[in-house]
């Protein structure tokens, strides 16, 4: 999933952590976290879920995979199925 990296960085700071501490809480290397935040790599759904939990937010707030979808529930469902399956 593609992250909203600036939003994630802001939430990390708001939680009083630096990126190294956040990577440790995520149980990933700082290199992996940097790849996600730079957009060079995309984390798996399990990592995004854990990230949202640690940051006290929802997945849709820190990912951009759903932002181009109108409120139409059918479009949302199709996009969600494509991403999750």
Secondary structure, DSSP 4 states (H G I P E B T S, - for coil): --B-HHHHHHHHHHTT--HHHHHHHHTS-HHHHHHHHHTSS---HHHHHHHHHHHTS-HHHHBSTTTT--S-HHHHHHHHHHHH-
